[in-house]
């Protein structure tokens, strides 16, 4: 496994080599026949030199947050639709965020990111992908348990698990025999959970083979060529799901234009179509609605307004 680090040391400066040695990457947690240098190295940095050293949970709130001390107009830059501050006029809280953003650690992360990801998803000469779950995961373990096994043994400096406990295990509620997902999952996501705000009623119900679509959640906008795939072997994002008047999924339209109707599709085709919509919904809402809109637009504007107009000791 030392050959993983050897590639780093032979191609970078003494300063970068020292930083990498300082990080004490735990590449031996991975079988080098299955995991590439990027994956093993990033895991070592993230778990063993970031998450395990994080101790903010031990600190009182007054030490975890930087307290406002000034009020004045902020220098700003424009990033697409957002106007963001280019400075922080408050006290920099080195106790908490400092241990995650120090120069040495940031340097090591940047160097690691220059390595190519060799995930072996591409097809080989025989037309088969070299990478598969069966190649890395014991048969008795679920995929989630396999991933969590690399984090489960470790705690941070505050005694907390580096991989937080799962609050809601959808598998317990919606997994059926044969490792299939029940349609109740899509109903839950579209009408009770993360996708509620993207579920709309059709102006005119749409019928097909005795089934009638009344509601839909259209995520096909994420299936355009503007959103590039990292690997040609991966499928495109995107999917539009149609629901009955009761909210149960009836059909999925894929970016290719193909429509998969539950009453005519095989079980495997239906599971895949639902997965395409589900994966796009979760990632689309997380990246656009949550990260971009909530954080970069709304929270950013509120923070700027507060720092430029409210005195440092204002109750807000």
C-alpha positions, 0 to 999 in steps of 0.5 A, spaced: 500 500 500 505 504 500 506 504 493 500 509 493 503 514 497 510 513 493 506 516 487 505 522 491 512 523 493 515 521 486 512 527 483 511 533 488 516 538 491 519 537 498 514 541 501 508 537 498 511 531 500 512 533 507 505 535 507 503 529 505 507 525 510 504 529 515 497 527 513 499 520 515 494 517 509 491 511 511 491 507 505 492 500 508 484 501 510 483 499 502 485 493 498 490 497 493 487 492 487 480 495 488 481 502 490 485 507 486 490 512 489 485 518 489 480 514 493 484 511 498 488 518 499 482 522 499 479 517 504 485 518 509 485 525 509 478 526 510 477 521 515 484 521 519 486 528 518 479 532 518 473 528 521 477 524 527 481 531 529 474 535 529 473 537 536 468 543 536 462 539 539 466 540 546 466 547 545 461 552 548 457 556 542 461 562 544 467 559 542 464 555 536 462 561 532 465 568 530 461 574 534 460 580 530 464 586 532 463 591 526 458 594 522 460 597 515 459 596 507 462 590 505 466 589 499 463 584 494 464 580 488 459 577 483 458 570 482 453 569 476 446 571 479 449 572 486 453 578 489 457 575 495 462 578 500 469 578 499 471 579 506 469 577 513 469 583 518 468 579 524 472 575 528 475 569 525 474 563 529 480 559 529 478 554 534 473 551 530 473 552 522 481 553 523 482 546 524 479 544 517 482 550 513 489 551 515 494 552 509 497 545 510 491 541 510 488 545 504 494 544 500 494 536 501 487 536 499 488 540 493 494 536 491 490 529 492 485 532 487 490 533 481 489 525 481 485 522 476 479 517 478 480 510 476 474 507 478 474 502 472 466 503 470 468 503 463 467 497 459 473 493 458 475 489 451 469 484 452 464 489 453 463 489 461 465 494 466 471 492 470 468 495 477 462 491 480 459 491 487 460 483 487 468 485 486 468 489 493 462 487 497 461 481 501 455 478 499 452 478 506 453 486 507 448 491 504 451 497 499 450 502 505 453 497 510 459 496 506 460 504 505 459 505 513 464 500 515 470 504 513 467 510 517 464 506 523 470 504 527 472 512 528 470 517 532 472 525 532 475 528 538 469 530 541 467 522 541 462 523 536 461 518 530 465 521 524 459 518 520 453 520 523 447 516 525 442 515 519 436 518 522 431 515 517 432 509 514 428 508 508 430 501 507 426 499 513 420 502 510 420 501 503 424 495 501 421 489 499 423 482 498 428 481 492 431 488 493 426 492 490 423 499 492 416 499 493 412 505 490 410 508 497 417 511 497 416 515 491 409 517 493 413 519 500 418 523 496 414 527 492 408 529 497 411 528 504 418 530 503 424 533 499 420 533 493 414 536 495 415 543 492 417 540 485 410 536 485 405 540 480 398 538 478 397 537 471 393 542 467 389 537 464 390 529 466 393 525 462 391 517 460 394 511 458 392 504 458 387 505 463 391 509 468 390 517 469 396 521 471 394 527 475 400 530 478 407 530 476 414 532 478 418 534 472 426 533 473 427 533 465 431 539 465 437 536 469 438 531 463 440 536 458 447 536 455 449 542 459 449 538 465 455 534 463 456 526 465 463 525 468 464 518 465 460 516 458 459 510 461 454 513 466 447 514 464 444 521 463 441 525 469 433 527 468 426 524 469 419 526 469 414 522 474 407 522 473 402 520 479 395 518 480 390 522 483 392 518 490 399 520 489 402 513 487 407 513 481 404 511 474 410 513 469 417 515 468 419 519 462 426 519 461 431 524 458 431 520 451 424 521 451 422 514 452 416 513 457 416 507 462 409 506 464 408 501 470 402 497 467 407 495 461 414 495 464 417 489 467 419 490 474 426 491 473 425 496 468 420 500 473 425 500 478 430 503 474 426 508 471 424 510 478 431 510 480 433 515 474 427 520 477 429 519 484 436 520 483 435 526 479 430 529 484 435 528 490 441 531 487 437 537 483 433 539 490 440 539 494 444 542 489 439 547 486 434 549 491 438 548 497 445 549 496 444 555 490 438 558 492 437 557 500 445 558 501 448 562 496 442 567 494 437 567 500 442 566 506 447 570 503 443 576 502 440 576 509 447 575 512 449 581 508 443 585 510 444 584 517 452 585 517 451 592 513 445 594 517 445 591 524 449 593 530 454 588 532 450 587 539 443 587 535 439 581 538 438 578 531 
